[in-house]
Amino acid sequence: MLRLSLVLLLAVLASALYLVRTQYESRRLYVELEKATAQGLKLESDKERLQVEKGSHSTPLKIEKLARDRLQMRIATPAITQYVTYKDATAAHAGAQHE
């Protein structure tokens, strides 16, 4: 009888320790899940904010202003346009051989 009581006591203690460990692990995983959920919501918020910023930065007026201010670019006009002529190298070479 004593042996059976001892075995049952050990079984109760083992199951109690297992229950405590399981509850601890459950709580730890729940906290981890809450952190991941909060991080996911923050990332979603950041994504929406960045999409709005991207839309505002890609407007033609914004791009033109950045080109003027940062790159010192200006609108091309006929007065400042330089035309490059192309001289066909094979025609020039053939003309040189005929001479």
Backbone bond lengths (Angstrom), bond angles and torsions (degrees), N, CA, C in turn:
res aa  C-N    CA-C-N  psi(-1)  N-CA   C-N-CA  omega(-1)  CA-C   N-CA-C  phi
1 M - - - 1.447 - - 1.526 110.49 -
2 L 1.335 116.16 -41.29 1.455 120.82 179.61 1.532 110.49 -63.78
3 R 1.315 114.93 -39.32 1.455 119.68 179.93 1.530 110.64 -64.45
4 L 1.308 117.57 -42.00 1.466 121.94 178.29 1.517 110.70 -64.83
5 S 1.319 117.76 -40.63 1.468 122.25 177.85 1.519 110.23 -63.72
6 L 1.328 116.77 -40.32 1.456 121.19 179.38 1.536 110.75 -66.14
7 V 1.300 116.80 -42.80 1.479 121.07 178.45 1.525 109.73 -63.86
8 L 1.319 116.62 -43.79 1.471 119.78 179.10 1.532 111.17 -64.73
9 L 1.334 117.36 -39.32 1.461 121.33 177.68 1.520 110.52 -62.84
10 L 1.319 117.42 -44.22 1.466 121.09 177.52 1.530 110.97 -63.36
11 A 1.309 117.39 -39.40 1.465 121.14 178.97 1.525 110.45 -65.21
12 V 1.346 116.63 -41.68 1.469 120.76 178.17 1.525 110.35 -64.55
13 L 1.331 117.74 -43.99 1.468 121.32 178.57 1.533 111.05 -63.12
14 A 1.319 116.98 -44.03 1.466 120.75 179.58 1.527 110.74 -62.57
15 S 1.314 116.77 -43.40 1.472 118.79 -179.93 1.524 110.67 -69.20
16 A 1.333 117.74 -33.88 1.471 120.52 177.51 1.523 110.41 -66.35
17 L 1.331 117.17 -43.90 1.466 120.58 177.41 1.535 110.81 -63.62
18 Y 1.316 116.53 -41.23 1.467 120.36 178.38 1.529 110.50 -63.68
19 L 1.335 116.82 -39.55 1.459 121.56 178.57 1.527 110.80 -63.90
20 V 1.328 116.87 -43.78 1.470 121.15 179.12 1.519 109.73 -62.80
21 R 1.333 116.62 -45.35 1.464 120.53 179.58 1.531 110.85 -62.45
22 T 1.300 116.92 -42.99 1.465 121.45 179.81 1.524 111.16 -63.67
23 Q 1.329 117.64 -42.60 1.469 120.95 177.83 1.522 110.96 -64.32
24 Y 1.341 116.77 -40.69 1.459 120.43 178.56 1.531 110.02 -62.72
25 E 1.315 116.56 -46.23 1.469 120.82 179.82 1.533 110.92 -63.52
26 S 1.321 116.22 -39.25 1.457 121.16 177.90 1.528 111.09 -61.91
27 R 1.300 117.17 -45.49 1.472 121.15 178.81 1.531 111.43 -65.01
28 R 1.344 115.89 -40.85 1.465 119.77 179.00 1.530 110.61 -62.77
29 L 1.306 116.77 -43.79 1.464 120.80 178.72 1.530 111.69 -66.38
30 Y 1.336 116.40 -35.63 1.466 119.77 177.99 1.523 110.60 -64.94
31 V 1.328 116.76 -42.92 1.469 120.43 177.81 1.526 110.03 -62.92
32 E 1.328 116.54 -41.76 1.457 121.05 177.83 1.528 110.90 -61.86
33 L 1.326 116.15 -41.66 1.461 121.06 178.30 1.522 111.15 -63.56
34 E 1.319 117.36 -41.90 1.461 121.10 178.52 1.527 111.02 -63.45
35 K 1.333 117.05 -41.03 1.461 120.52 177.86 1.526 110.50 -63.46
36 A 1.320 116.67 -44.03 1.464 121.06 -179.98 1.530 110.94 -64.77
37 T 1.316 117.07 -38.65 1.457 121.08 177.88 1.525 110.70 -65.17
38 A 1.324 116.45 -43.38 1.469 120.59 178.13 1.525 110.54 -63.68
39 Q 1.323 116.57 -41.72 1.463 120.18 178.54 1.530 110.25 -65.10
40 G 1.320 117.24 -39.40 1.468 120.88 177.54 1.524 111.59 -62.05
41 L 1.325 116.75 -42.14 1.469 120.57 177.94 1.521 111.11 -65.28
42 K 1.336 116.57 -39.29 1.468 120.08 177.76 1.531 110.46 -64.77
43 L 1.322 116.36 -43.32 1.469 119.64 178.87 1.524 111.55 -63.49
44 E 1.309 116.78 -39.48 1.469 120.77 177.66 1.525 110.35 -63.54
45 S 1.331 116.06 -41.73 1.456 120.89 177.52 1.528 110.92 -63.31
46 D 1.344 116.26 -44.23 1.469 120.71 178.11 1.530 110.94 -62.14
47 K 1.317 116.59 -39.52 1.464 120.94 179.80 1.528 110.36 -61.81
48 E 1.311 116.23 -46.48 1.470 119.82 179.50 1.531 110.79 -63.16
49 R 1.338 116.87 -41.78 1.462 120.59 179.45 1.523 110.89 -63.32
50 L 1.334 116.15 -42.96 1.463 119.88 -179.92 1.526 112.05 -67.61
51 Q 1.320 117.59 -34.09 1.467 119.83 176.87 1.523 110.83 -66.09
52 V 1.337 116.62 -38.02 1.460 120.51 176.90 1.526 109.85 -65.66
53 E 1.346 116.36 -44.06 1.467 120.22 178.00 1.518 111.19 -62.58
54 K 1.307 116.66 -41.56 1.465 120.99 179.25 1.520 109.97 -60.52
55 G 1.317 116.75 -43.06 1.457 120.61 178.42 1.517 112.27 -63.35
56 S 1.332 116.58 -38.40 1.464 118.89 -178.85 1.521 111.49 -74.84
57 H 1.331 117.32 -29.57 1.469 120.29 -179.14 1.526 112.67 -81.31
58 S 1.310 117.06 -17.16 1.460 118.63 -175.61 1.528 113.13 -98.08
59 T 1.307 117.78 13.00 1.459 119.32 177.13 1.527 108.74 -74.82
60 P 1.328 117.91 147.39 1.462 120.81 -178.10 1.532 113.14 -56.47
61 L 1.332 117.76 -39.10 1.462 119.91 179.97 1.525 111.60 -65.05
62 K 1.321 116.77 -40.18 1.461 121.02 -179.98 1.531 110.00 -66.16
63 I 1.321 116.71 -42.57 1.465 120.92 179.64 1.524 110.12 -64.65
64 E 1.328 117.20 -42.88 1.465 120.78 178.83 1.528 110.70 -62.49
65 K 1.327 116.79 -42.03 1.470 120.38 179.60 1.529 110.41 -63.55
66 L 1.336 117.72 -43.83 1.465 120.92 178.40 1.526 110.96 -63.57
67 A 1.326 117.16 -39.59 1.466 120.52 179.29 1.529 110.26 -63.95
68 R 1.326 116.37 -40.43 1.471 120.18 179.85 1.524 111.13 -70.41
69 D 1.325 117.40 -46.84 1.459 121.58 -173.07 1.529 112.73 -76.19
70 R 1.314 117.27 -51.59 1.472 120.00 -173.98 1.523 113.12 -84.64
71 L 1.315 117.19 -37.60 1.463 120.07 -174.72 1.524 113.13 -101.84
72 Q 1.313 117.09 -1.34 1.467 123.24 -177.91 1.535 111.24 52.29
73 M 1.310 116.09 40.59 1.465 120.92 177.79 1.521 108.63 -88.73
74 R 1.305 115.79 157.81 1.458 119.87 177.26 1.515 108.47 -139.17
75 I 1.311 115.40 163.44 1.460 121.05 -178.16 1.523 108.58 -70.31
76 A 1.323 115.78 135.16 1.466 120.62 -179.90 1.523 109.94 -73.77
77 T 1.330 115.57 129.62 1.460 122.07 175.52 1.523 107.61 -125.71
78 P 1.323 117.95 160.73 1.462 119.56 178.98 1.532 112.44 -58.39
79 A 1.327 117.69 -28.56 1.466 120.68 -178.62 1.526 112.19 -67.73
80 I 1.317 118.40 -29.45 1.462 120.02 -177.36 1.529 112.38 -110.27
81 T 1.298 117.78 5.68 1.454 121.42 -178.58 1.519 109.96 -82.45
82 Q 1.301 117.01 131.82 1.461 121.96 176.23 1.516 107.57 -112.06
83 Y 1.320 115.97 128.33 1.455 121.12 -179.38 1.517 109.07 -100.08
84 V 1.288 116.66 136.12 1.459 122.63 179.47 1.513 106.88 -106.59
85 T 1.337 115.91 126.98 1.466 119.16 179.01 1.511 108.57 -94.30
86 Y 1.291 114.49 148.24 1.454 121.74 -178.13 1.516 108.01 -108.56
87 K 1.285 115.55 122.52 1.457 120.51 177.65 1.512 106.16 -106.44
88 D 1.320 115.70 120.80 1.460 120.47 -177.36 1.526 109.47 -65.38
89 A 1.301 117.83 119.43 1.460 122.93 -175.97 1.516 111.35 -65.62
90 T 1.326 117.53 -35.13 1.467 119.51 -179.29 1.523 110.39 -70.73
91 A 1.333 118.58 -36.73 1.457 120.83 178.72 1.525 110.12 -68.80
92 A 1.324 117.48 -39.22 1.461 120.62 179.01 1.514 109.97 -67.42
93 H 1.314 117.10 -37.17 1.455 121.26 179.69 1.526 110.58 -69.28
94 A 1.336 116.50 -40.95 1.467 120.29 179.12 1.522 110.47 -66.54
95 G 1.330 117.96 -38.31 1.459 121.87 178.23 1.512 110.79 -64.67
96 A 1.312 118.56 -34.54 1.459 122.65 -179.60 1.518 110.30 -71.50
97 Q 1.324 118.19 -30.60 1.466 121.08 179.72 1.524 111.59 -73.76
98 H 1.347 117.96 -31.51 1.459 121.23 -178.74 1.517 112.01 -72.40
99 E 1.276 119.04 -19.18 1.460 121.31 -177.35 1.468 114.00 -79.19
